[in-house]
């Protein structure tokens, strides 16, 4: 049958259940629903009584359904006839008025312009709608970052893990599809390195969970979870990368391959709404601090803090909801691991914290919860585990950093008292470190203290004025820090957790060291005595010099020259490990060249027994000595990282 005939005469055959008429329904016999009367009523001679002849049935029954179809067909036939008539009329009109239409080109152009404008406006609306829809979806992902419905599915390529990795990834990790997991006995030393040096500082998961995950991963008769693979691979990646000394050495290669294998399980490991998500993000953040070429630690700690806040870990649960003290201790330790990482990363980049100090309400975990199978301190000493000590240190740093750098630009009413109080608290904490603390961790905490003293004493918007005594303190603590970090950078068995951020800290401390030398070169290098400010009643005493500094005051020129030379060597050493440090080394060479030259002249004059000539420029306050840190962070070594004056 031709297609046109079907459109003109559509079939009205209905494949649909029919309703029995009232007589058949009462007699409980089968009704075929024929029109105008069913077969049963027709055989009984009661055609007039068959309900098919009237409209008793409700809307949606068979007979009304057929009638609706017939009405619909009639309407369509009328519309079709009207359309054909209109088409014929328009065609006839065009044929009669053709010459006139050809001459009226301006009207056509006007209509075309109007039509194009309408199309452009519609396209803009569609584009705006698409953009708004996309932004709304990203807003939904941000606001509802912990919903458990946001998980991998076969119908969508978007997962929270892929969003995180897309935002925080730099270079692509090597392909590790053909790279298998080494035998278990070959990785136990790497696991132990992580537990001894890194887990002791960041106990974000139970130790038993790691060994259980190892059993699951290496047991062929079980089905390990994606979180088990993620935990094992990331621990191995972090421990391997922490032992790397030069880029592309065996440890570096192993670390990148372990990390690449872990990414295969990121979708489930980073699934929002679970504690395992925070723990997995902590591991990824730790790895990013060791491998800045592939991951951005600043973005990752932001995601981690957001997950902590969304799950409410920044507030202790009500006491009536606490049923398991061990689970509460784990919750608190997980939070403080994120807290410690956020404070360290933010201070290294000189940026604001992800959440303020006053927004949290989390008590310390119980000291007994830090006990391990074999405590690295050798004994059960309350609060002596490095993790608990680190939490205390970060809380103290958080207090004064937020007050000095995140509380506006109005100078403090009594900046001297505030700074001296914070220095006293930091020193008391350092003096209370247990004697049983391993040497590697003690050296690590000593560096943290020196770094904190320099940060506290350096001029800022809230403490704009600096005294001669403060300059001397910055000089001595900077020098002590740079000397110690030089030894650490050249040691293959330093222990603890040294990362790329230590290179940033070296550059910051060196900048402060150069700043005070420029501001008060004669004061610091001439050997003259600098009086200690008197201690007033009700105020803390002024900070003291680091141990051994007073006995070396007469050798300030030689110590300064050696310190600057060693700082360049330290940054060069870090540049062999992290390419991002190369820009730091180049910027340091530029800002230190003038100072090194002047110090060399002073040393030569001193050796010739001639009176030293003061060539120091006028004092000025500077924090980064004219260095554009944003340029350095982006690796813009070509611009020398120096702002225009």
Order of alpha helices (4+ residues) and beta strands (2+ residues): alpha-alpha-alpha-alpha-alpha-alpha-alpha-alpha-alpha-alpha-alpha-alpha-alpha-alpha-alpha-alpha-alpha-alpha-alpha-alpha-alpha-alpha-alpha-alpha
